[in-house]
Amino acid sequence: MSQALKALVLTALCFLIPVLIIKFVDGRENFLIEFIFILIILQSVVFIFFIGGMLFKVYATFSYFFFGFVPYLEYKKNIVYWGGETFSDSTYMLANITLLLANFIFLFVYKISRSNKKLIFKKIAHEKINLNNWKAFFVILIMVLSSVFVALYLNNFSLISLLVRGGEFKEMAVETSPVLSIVSTFFRAFAMFACMFYMAFSSDKLIRKIIIFIISLLAAFPLSMPRFMVAAFYIPIMLLVFPWLKAKANLQLSLIFGLLFVFPLLNSFRAWSNLSRINFLDGFNALLEGHFDSYQSFCRVLQMDLTTWGNQLLGPLLFFVPRSVWPEKPIGSGAEMAKIANLSFPNIAANWYAEGYINFGFFGVLIFCIVMAYFCGKFDFVYRTLSYEFLSPFHLMYFVTAGYLFFVLRGDLMSGVSFGVGLGCAFFVVLLIARKFSKNNE
């Protein structure tokens, strides 16, 4: 089967299966609203299999689930989360038209950004790192061991607490303290990036790579982290270990599988108390349990016409300022919306476009769309133009960005910025250490 025919078959399947399933669901009916949902699904699927590079396809996969498939199913079944007021048909219509147009604008800006041939991150894009020496191995080993020690300290030296995110086995919830949360994120990323650099830039014996990976796994065990943080750490590892994931539609299909089955499984460990709580085949049931609630956050800010004219943006921009120094510091946009709407659950995701609207209305949606599309276009362009004869640090940064993109698109922005700064700091610290002990610099 030719690649074009394979792409057409996958497009047809990913479009028809959810649409046909939802059409047989009894519930609300409105031809125009449903038609636009179907257009968003079709638009997203075409983007996934026919247009753009890896970051663009990650965005398209997010749109497929968070703007099309799941919200359409929620609409049909009239599901509204967290005790909120039901959305009117006019709100659904406005939200759908806005998102449909935003996706087209995203495509337009993405294409323009790729037409600008100027490279970004030139130095690390063409830099060679060589960690084929014992000194580099021991340095990497010390780095990941120190990260594990810090992680153990933050979890009261409880191994079970280190490996499980929540529930009765959690000795210390670092999420309750912003400082501890930032420290925890940095050292988790520090361990994983040290592991990535050694896997990518060393051709040492496989046993040494396995040792480094197992130790770093303790510092950033997938069952101990928020699900979208797992994507930022483990998607790049998968792309390094399984290069075939970068080809054709393999990554997109893996993301779809992960959203349907892996992420619901990881969610089972948020309040784990015994094995009976774990459902290995949660799949479609998890779609309607609030994990994909960011579309409804967008609808909520539209229905409430909630606009702060930039005040919410101050929180992410000044996330490092302690609340004890700035008592009026804005909380996350999802939490702010939940407080105003008197919802029963405050830890709500406000997606990228909801953040745009809550700051500057529809103008904010446009600006946020342009910024994200330009960013994705430039990164995809640099990755496409790089020589594939060797891996550079930019490749690793690009793979990490592909996983992190889901986190920031889902929201909220305050968490995304603080997490992104932690990732960036950890990455460049590891890069500086790798340069120091690279054979090229001896």
N, C-alpha and C positions, 0 to 999 in steps of 0.2 A: 504494500500500500504506500503510495507517495505521501510525502509530508503534507502537501496541500490537502489531499483527500482526508488524511488522518485528522488534520486541524478542523476540517469541515464536519467530520463525524463527531468529534469531541464538542464542537460548538453546538451542533444540533442536540446532542445528548444533554449537555449542561444547561441548555435553554429549555428544551421540551420537558425533561423529567420534573423539575420543580413546578413549572407552569401547569402541567397536566395534573400533578398531585394536588395543587392548590385549587384548581378549577373544580375539583370534585369535593372540596370542603364546603360544608354548609355554613352560612354566616352572612355577613354584610355583603351587599352588592351595590356597586356603582361603576358603570361601564367605563367612564373616563378615568377614574382613579385606578381601576384595575388595569386599564390599557397602558397608563403611564408606568405603573409598576412593571408590566411586561416589557415595556420599552427600556426601562433601566436595566432589567435582567439581560435583555438582548444586547444592549449597548455594552454592558460590562463583559459579557462573554466574548463579544467580538474584540474588545480591547485585550482580553486575556490571551487569546490565541492568534491574533493577527497583527498587533500593533506594539511597538515600543520595546524597551529593554526590561531588565529585571525589576527595577523599582516601579516602573509604570505598570507592570503586570501585577505587582503586589498591591498597588493602589486599586487596580481593576478588580482583583479578587476581593479586596475589602468592600468595594462598591457592590459587588455581586451579592455578598452575604448581608452587609449591614445597611444597604440602601434598597436592595431589591428583594431577594428571596425571603429572608426572615421577616422584614416589615410587611410584605405582602401577605404572608401567612398570619401574622399578628392581626392585620386589618380584617382578614376574612373571619377569623375566630373572635374578633372584637376583644383582644387581650390588651389590657393597659396595666402596666406594672406599678407597684409600690403605692397602691391606693389612690392614684391620681385620677383627675377628671377625664372622662372619655373625650377623645379628640373629635371635632366636627369634621364632616366631609370637606369643608372648605380648607381646614388646616392640612388634611392629608393632600389635597390637591395642590396647595401652595408649596408644601414641603417637597412633593414629588417633582413638580415643575422646576423648582429651584435646584434640586439635586441633578435632574436630567440636564439642565442647562450648565450647571457647574462642571459636570463631566465633560461636556463638549468644550467648554472654556479651558478646562484642564488639558485636554488633548491639543488644543490650538497653541497654548502657551508652551506646552512640552515640546511641540515641533519647532517653535521659534527658538527656544533655548538650545536645542540641539544644532540649529543652524549656525550658532555662534561657535566658531572653531577654537576659541581660546580655552586652553586647558587649565584646570584648577588642581591644586595639590601636586604641582609638577615634580617637586623633589621626591616625595614618597611614591609617586606614580612610576618613577623610573629607577628607584633605589633597589639595590640588591643587598639582601641580608643573608649571611651564611653562618649558621649556628652549628656547624659540624666540628665541634671540639668539646673536650671533656669539661673545660672551664664553663662554657655556655650551658652544658647540661646541669652542672651543679648549681649554677646561678638560677636557672629556671626552677630547679627542684626546691631551692631555698625560697623562691618567690611563692610557689604554690603552697609549700608547707607553712609559711608565715600567714598566708591567707586563711588556711584551714584553722590555724591557731586562733586568729582573730574571730573567725566565724564561731568556733567553739566557745570562746570567751563571751561573745554576744548571746549565746544560747546556754549560758550557765554550765558549760562543759557537759551538756547532755547530748549524746550522739543521736538519739531518737528525735530530740527537738531540732537538731541540726538538719535532719533529713525530711522532716514533715512540717508543712507550712503552718498548720493550726491544729485546733482540737485539744483534747485533754492531755496529749503528750507534749504540748508546747510549753517549754520552761520559761521562755521570755519572748514576748511579741515585740520585735524591734520596730514594727510599724507604728507603735504608739509614740515613739520619740523621733522627731524629724532628724536630729543629729545622728542617732544610732542607725536610722534608716539609710542616711547618706553614707555613713561609714560602712554599713553592711553591703550596700550596693557597690561601692568602690572596690572592696576587697573580693567580692564575688566576681566582678568584672576583671579585676587584676589577675585572679587565678585563671579564669577562662581565656583571657587574652594571652597570658604567658604560655598556656597550653597550645593555643592557636598558632602563635609564632613558632614554637618548637616543632609542631606538626608540619607547618608550611615551609620552614626555612632550614630544616635539618633532615639529612638523609641517614641519620644514625639508625642503629638497629631498632626493629619494631618494638622490642621489649621495653626499651627506654621510653618510647612514646606512650606505650600502654601504661607504664608506671606514672608518668606525668599526668596522663588523662584521668586515671583512677583517683589520684590525690586531688586534682583540681575538681573532680566530680563531687568530692565531699564538701568543698567550699561553696559550690553552686549546684546542689542537687535539684533536679527538675521538680520534685514533689514539694520542695521547700520554698518555692518562689511563686509570685503571681504569674499567671499563664502567659501573658504577653511579654514578660521579662524572659521567660523560658525561650520564646521565639528569638529574642535578640541574642541570646547566648548560644543556642543549639543549632539554629539555622546555619550560621557560618561554619560550625563544626561539621555539620552534615555535608555542606558544599565542598569542604576540604576532603573529607573521607570518601564521599561519593560524588566525584566530578560529573557523572552523568546527570545529576539533578539539575545542572545548569543548562542542559541541552533541551531544545524543543519546549514541550509543555510540562516537563516533569516536575518542576518546582511548583507550578500552579496547581497541578493535580495533588501534589503532596500537601499543599496548604489547605486545599478543600478537604482532603481526608483528615488532616489535623484538626480543622475547625469542627468537623462533624463528630470525631471520635476521640482524638487525643486530648483536646482542651477540656471536654466534659469529664474525662478521667482525672485530669489534673485537678479539676474543681472539687472532686470527691475528697481530696486531702485537705481542703480548707478547714474542715471541722471534723477531722478523722478521729473516731473513737474506737472503731472495730471494723473488721473486714466486711461486715454485712452492709456497711454504708457504701461500699465501692461497687459501681455498676460499670463493667467493662464495655458494655454495648449501649451506653446511654444515647448516643447518636442524636436522632431527630427529637427525642424527648427534651434534650437539653436546649434545643433551639428556642423553646417557649418558657424558659425559666429565668429570663432576665439577663442572660449573658450577652445578648445582642441588643441591649436597651438603648444604645447611643442614638439610634434613629428616633426613638420616642423623646429623647432629650432635645433633639432638634425640633421636633413637632411642638414640644412643650414651650420652648423659648419663642417659637413663632406664635403660638396661641396666646401666650402671656404678653407678647411683644416686649420681651425682657431685654433691654439694652442699657448698658452701663457707661457707654461712651468712653471706653478705654480703661475704666477702673479695674476690671477683672484682669486686664493684661499686666497690671502692676505686680500682681502676685507672682506670676511666672518669671517676670523680668527681675524681680527682687526676692526670689525664693530663698536666698541665703540670709536674708535679714530675719533674726529671731522674732517670734511673735511677742516675746517679753519686751523687746525694744519698740516694736510697732504693733500695739494691740489691735489697731484697726486694719491690719493687713488682710487683704481679701482672701477668702477661702477658695477652694477649687470651684470652678464654674458649675460642675454637677451638683456639688453640695449646696452652693448658693441657690441654685434653681430649686433643689429639693426643699430647702428651708422656706423659700418664698411660697412655693406651691403646697407646703405642708404635707410632703410625701412621707411615707412610713420608713423609708430607707435612704440614708444620706449619701452613701458611698456610690454615687451614680456616675457613669461615664458620660461626658459631654464631648461628642466627636468634634473633629477639626472644624467643620462648618458651623456647628452649634457655638463653638468658641468665637468664630468670626462674627456671628450674629449678635451674641451676647455683649460683644465689645463695640461694634460699629454698625449693627443692623445689616441690611443687604449689601451695603458697601464693604462691610467687614467680611462677608462671605466671599465677595469678589476678590478682595485683597488676599485673604488666606488661600484661596484657590490658586491665584497667580504665584504666590510665594512657593507653595508646595510643588506646583507643576514645574516651575523653573528649577527648583532644587533637584527634583527627580530627573529632569531632562539633562542638566549639566553632569550629574553623577553617572547617568547611563551613557552619556556621550564619552566621557573620559574612560569608562570601563571598556566600551566598544573599540576605542582607538588605541588602547594599550597593546603592546606586544605580548603575545601569549607564550613566548618562549620561556618566561620565568614568572614566578609569583612576586609581586611587590607588596609593601605594606598597604598600598591603596586597595589592592584586592581584598585584603582582610577587612579594612575599614568599610568597603563597599558591601561585603557580605553581612557585616554587623548591621549596617544601615538598613539592609533589606529586612532583617528581623525586627529592628527597632521601629521601622515605619508603621507596622501594625499597631504598636503601642501608642505612638503619637497620634495616629489617625483616629483611634478609638477614644483617646482622651482619658482624663482631662489634661489640659495643657500644663498646669502646674506640676503634676506628676511627671508628664513627659519631658518637661524642661529639666527638672532636677535629676531625673534618671539619665537623660541625655548628657548632661554635664558630667555626671559621675562616670558614664561610659567613656566620654571623651578624655577626661583626665586619666583614667586607668589605661586607656589605649596608648596615649602619648607617653606616659611614664614607662610602660612596657617597651614602647618603640625606642625610647632613649636608652634603656638598659640593653636592649637587643643590639642597637648600634655599637654600644660600648664593647660588647663581647663578640661581635661579629668578626669572622676571619678577615673580612675585607678591610677592617680597621686596625689589624694587628701591625 
